[in-house]
Amino acid sequence: GFIGQFLAAGAIGFRFFALRSTSAESDRPFYDAAARRAAIIGLIGVVLSGLLMVMQLPALAERRHMAVSALISSDVSTTLQVIFLILELIGFVFAIARLGPGWPLAAYSLVFGSLRAAFIGKWTSVVNPVHELAAGFWIGTLLVLVVAGLTSLFRHESSRDRRGVIAADMVNGFSPLALAMGGVVVIFGVITAWRHLHVLANLWSTPYGYALIAKLCLVALVFSLGAWNWRRQRPTLGSEAAAASIRRSATAALTVAAIVLVVTAILVSLPSPRPPGTPIRPPAASTDAAAH
């Protein structure tokens, strides 16, 4: 689920920020090809999200004692999820075909689909989606920047003489998005963590807290690598050597971010600590014990 959303959000962030302008008309073929590659990555993300939804719907419908079709038609949140996912899929297909409404349709569908709880008044349920969406726009865009942007740039022979300039344009376009989304990740991450921990002591006294500490340490490392790229690498951009250097450091940040996703997957599978004062239920007597 994280990977699917990160790929889709990253493709959109890359298209609307890293590719927002070209330095010269002669660079247009590379920018068009990079946008198409990003749309393919985004489409892969939507397909992953769709497959996950298809796998989850039967279990959700069974818990509510209804058919899948009845769940989709009667539950507003599920209905919106399906509609926006289909629109997002269509948007990326249009973007691959270079049809005008493709990218805006994919972008609006991703954002509205992620924040669909707000449409039905469940504002507290928006905290986690905002956190995940911001992380997708930050780390996902960095991934697409490296794969569809920088890596492809070094294979695009017709842009050989302008690789440094193009790389600088893409990175400078991405930087404001990374700074803004990094801040949103921190703010909503703190809110999410506090809602699960309840008291600070649970951070160092529960399995959930241990996993959260591991995630925070890794996220701090990703932030450090991002700060290094922004403060030390970005100002040197303009040459092919500098573009290769920032690609290596960005790849290192993505490697750590991949580990963060693994730890996050473990974290969300752990039970949240009990709120203070919650009574501990005694274990139910077994059948054998009851017989005796």
matplotlib code that plots the C-alpha trace (Angstrom):
import matplotlib.pyplot as plt

x = [0.0, 2.8, 4.7, 1.6, 0.9, 4.5, 4.9, 1.7, 2.4, 6.0, 5.0, 2.7, 5.2, 7.9, 5.6, 4.4, 7.5, 10.7, 9.4, 7.6, 9.9, 12.5, 15.7, 15.6, 13.2, 15.9, 15.4, 11.7, 12.2, 13.9, 11.2, 8.4, 10.1, 10.7, 7.1, 5.9, 8.3, 6.9, 3.3, 4.2, 5.6, 2.5, 0.3, 2.2, 1.5, -2.2, -2.3, -0.6, -3.1, -6.0, -4.8, -4.5, -8.0, -9.4, -7.7, -9.0, -12.6, -13.9, -12.6, -14.1, -17.4, -17.4, -16.9, -19.9, -22.0, -22.7, -21.6, -18.7, -21.0, -23.3, -20.3, -19.1, -22.6, -23.6, -20.4, -19.5, -15.8, -15.4, -17.4, -15.2, -12.1, -13.2, -14.2, -11.1, -8.8, -10.5, -10.2, -6.5, -5.9, -7.6, -5.5, -2.2, -3.2, -4.1, -0.8, 1.1, -0.7, 0.1, -3.6, -4.2, -6.4, -4.3, -2.0, -4.5, -7.0, -4.5, -3.4, -6.8, -7.9, -4.9, -5.3, -9.1, -9.0, -6.4, -8.4, -11.8, -12.6, -12.9, -15.9, -17.9, -16.9, -14.4, -11.7, -9.7, -9.3, -7.5, -4.3, -2.7, -3.6, -2.1, 1.1, 1.3, 0.5, 3.1, 5.7, 4.7, 5.2, 8.6, 10.2, 8.1, 9.1, 12.7, 12.5, 10.9, 13.4, 16.3, 14.7, 12.8, 14.9, 18.5, 19.2, 17.4, 19.2, 22.6, 21.3, 19.8, 22.6, 20.9, 21.0, 24.6, 25.9, 23.1, 22.9, 24.2, 21.7, 18.7, 19.7, 19.9, 16.5, 14.8, 16.5, 15.7, 12.1, 11.9, 13.5, 10.6, 8.2, 10.7, 11.0, 7.3, 6.3, 9.1, 7.6, 4.1, 5.5, 7.0, 3.9, 1.4, 3.9, 4.0, 0.2, -0.1, 2.6, 0.9, -2.5, -1.1, 1.3, -1.1, 1.8, 5.4, 6.6, 5.1, 7.8, 10.5, 8.4, 6.4, 7.2, 5.2, 7.5, 10.7, 9.6, 8.7, 12.1, 13.8, 11.6, 12.4, 16.2, 16.0, 13.7, 16.3, 19.0, 16.8, 16.4, 20.1, 20.9, 18.2, 19.7, 23.1, 21.8, 20.0, 22.8, 25.9, 25.1, 22.4, 24.5, 27.1, 24.7, 25.4, 27.9, 27.5, 29.8, 27.6, 24.5, 26.1, 27.1, 23.6, 22.2, 24.4, 23.5, 19.8, 20.1, 21.5, 18.6, 16.2, 17.9, 17.3, 13.8, 13.1, 14.2, 11.8, 9.0, 9.9, 10.0, 6.7, 5.0, 6.2, 5.0, 1.5, 1.1, 1.9, -0.9, -1.0, -0.2, -3.2, -4.4, -3.7, -6.4, -7.6, -8.4, -6.5, -9.0, -8.1, -7.5, -10.6, -10.7, -9.9, -12.4, -10.3, -10.0, -13.7, -14.4, -12.3]
y = [0.0, 2.4, 1.6, 2.1, 5.5, 6.6, 5.7, 7.6, 10.6, 10.7, 10.7, 13.6, 15.5, 15.0, 16.2, 19.3, 20.4, 18.9, 19.3, 22.5, 24.5, 23.9, 25.8, 25.6, 24.4, 21.9, 20.1, 19.5, 15.9, 14.9, 16.5, 14.9, 11.5, 12.0, 12.9, 9.7, 7.6, 9.2, 8.5, 4.8, 4.7, 6.4, 3.9, 1.0, 2.6, 2.8, -0.8, -1.9, 0.1, -1.4, -4.9, -4.3, -2.9, -5.9, -8.3, -6.4, -5.8, -9.4, -9.6, -6.2, -7.2, -10.4, -8.5, -6.4, -9.4, -8.2, -8.8, -6.8, -5.1, -4.0, -2.7, -0.6, 0.8, 1.4, 2.5, 6.1, 5.8, 2.6, 4.1, 7.2, 5.0, 3.0, 6.1, 8.1, 5.1, 4.5, 8.2, 8.2, 5.1, 6.9, 10.0, 8.2, 6.4, 9.7, 11.1, 8.3, 9.0, 12.7, 13.8, 17.1, 16.3, 13.3, 14.8, 17.1, 14.2, 11.9, 14.6, 15.6, 11.9, 11.0, 13.8, 13.6, 9.8, 9.9, 12.5, 11.0, 10.7, 14.5, 14.3, 12.3, 14.4, 12.0, 14.7, 12.7, 10.0, 12.4, 12.6, 9.4, 9.9, 13.4, 12.0, 9.3, 11.6, 14.1, 11.3, 10.1, 13.6, 13.9, 10.5, 9.3, 12.3, 11.8, 8.2, 9.3, 12.1, 9.6, 6.9, 8.9, 12.0, 11.8, 8.2, 8.6, 11.9, 10.2, 7.8, 10.6, 11.3, 14.3, 16.2, 15.3, 18.9, 20.2, 17.4, 19.6, 22.4, 20.0, 18.2, 21.6, 22.6, 19.4, 19.4, 23.1, 22.5, 19.5, 21.3, 23.5, 20.5, 18.4, 21.2, 21.7, 18.0, 17.2, 19.7, 18.2, 14.7, 15.9, 17.7, 14.9, 12.2, 13.7, 13.9, 10.3, 9.0, 10.8, 9.4, 5.9, 6.3, 8.2, 8.8, 9.5, 6.5, 4.1, 5.2, 3.3, 0.7, -1.0, -2.9, -0.2, 2.4, 0.5, 0.2, 3.9, 4.8, 2.8, 4.5, 8.0, 7.3, 6.2, 9.2, 11.5, 9.9, 10.6, 14.2, 14.5, 13.2, 15.5, 18.5, 17.5, 17.5, 20.8, 22.7, 21.2, 19.4, 21.6, 24.8, 23.0, 21.8, 22.9, 20.3, 16.6, 15.6, 17.5, 15.8, 12.4, 13.2, 14.3, 11.2, 9.0, 10.9, 10.8, 7.0, 6.7, 8.6, 6.4, 3.2, 4.4, 5.5, 1.9, 0.6, 3.2, 1.7, -1.8, -0.6, 1.3, -1.9, -3.6, -0.6, -0.6, -4.4, -3.9, -3.2, 0.4, 0.8, 0.9, 4.3, 5.0, 3.5, 0.9, -2.3, -5.4, -8.1, -11.5, -14.3, -16.3, -19.8, -22.6, -25.4, -27.9, -25.6, -25.0, -28.7, -29.2]
z = [0.0, 0.9, -2.3, -4.5, -3.1, -3.1, -6.8, -7.8, -5.6, -6.7, -10.4, -9.8, -7.7, -10.3, -13.2, -11.5, -9.7, -11.2, -14.7, -14.3, -16.7, -19.3, -19.8, -23.6, -26.2, -27.3, -24.0, -24.7, -26.0, -22.8, -20.6, -22.6, -22.4, -18.6, -18.1, -19.9, -17.8, -14.7, -15.8, -16.3, -12.8, -11.5, -13.3, -11.7, -8.3, -9.1, -10.3, -7.0, -5.0, -7.0, -6.5, -2.8, -2.7, -4.6, -2.1, 0.9, -0.1, 0.3, 3.9, 4.7, 3.2, 5.2, 8.4, 7.6, 6.5, 3.0, -0.6, -2.1, -4.5, -1.7, 0.3, -2.7, -3.3, 0.3, 2.1, 1.1, 1.9, -0.1, -3.0, -3.1, -2.9, -5.9, -8.0, -7.3, -8.0, -11.3, -12.2, -11.1, -13.4, -16.3, -15.6, -15.8, -18.9, -20.5, -19.3, -21.0, -24.2, -23.7, -23.6, -21.9, -18.9, -17.9, -15.3, -13.6, -13.4, -11.8, -9.3, -8.2, -7.9, -5.8, -3.4, -3.1, -2.9, -0.1, 1.9, 1.2, 4.9, 5.0, 2.5, 5.1, 8.1, 9.6, 10.2, 12.8, 10.1, 7.8, 10.0, 8.8, 5.1, 5.2, 6.8, 4.2, 1.2, 2.3, 2.6, -0.9, -2.4, -0.7, -0.9, -3.9, -5.9, -5.0, -6.3, -9.6, -9.9, -9.6, -11.9, -14.5, -14.3, -13.4, -14.4, -17.7, -18.3, -18.4, -21.1, -23.2, -25.7, -27.4, -24.1, -23.3, -23.4, -21.2, -18.6, -15.8, -16.5, -16.9, -13.6, -11.8, -13.1, -12.0, -8.5, -7.9, -8.9, -6.5, -3.5, -2.4, -2.5, -0.5, 2.2, 2.4, 2.5, 5.0, 7.4, 6.9, 7.5, 10.8, 12.1, 11.2, 12.2, 15.7, 15.9, 14.7, 17.1, 20.1, 19.2, 19.4, 22.4, 24.7, 27.2, 26.5, 28.7, 26.1, 23.7, 25.6, 27.4, 24.6, 21.4, 19.5, 21.1, 20.2, 16.6, 16.5, 17.9, 15.1, 12.5, 14.0, 13.8, 10.2, 9.3, 11.0, 8.7, 5.6, 6.7, 7.2, 3.8, 2.3, 4.2, 2.8, -0.7, -0.3, 1.5, -0.1, -3.3, -4.8, -5.0, -7.0, -9.7, -13.2, -14.4, -15.3, -12.4, -9.9, -11.3, -10.9, -7.4, -6.3, -7.9, -5.7, -2.5, -3.5, -4.1, -0.6, 0.9, -1.0, 0.3, 3.9, 3.0, 1.8, 5.2, 6.8, 4.8, 6.1, 9.7, 9.1, 7.9, 11.1, 13.2, 11.8, 12.5, 16.2, 18.7, 20.0, 23.7, 26.0, 27.2, 30.9, 33.1, 30.6, 32.5, 31.5, 30.6, 32.2, 29.7, 29.0, 30.6, 28.2, 27.5, 29.4, 32.5, 32.5, 32.3, 35.5]

ax = plt.figure().add_subplot(projection="3d")
ax.plot(x, y, z, "-o")
ax.set_aspect("equal")
plt.show()
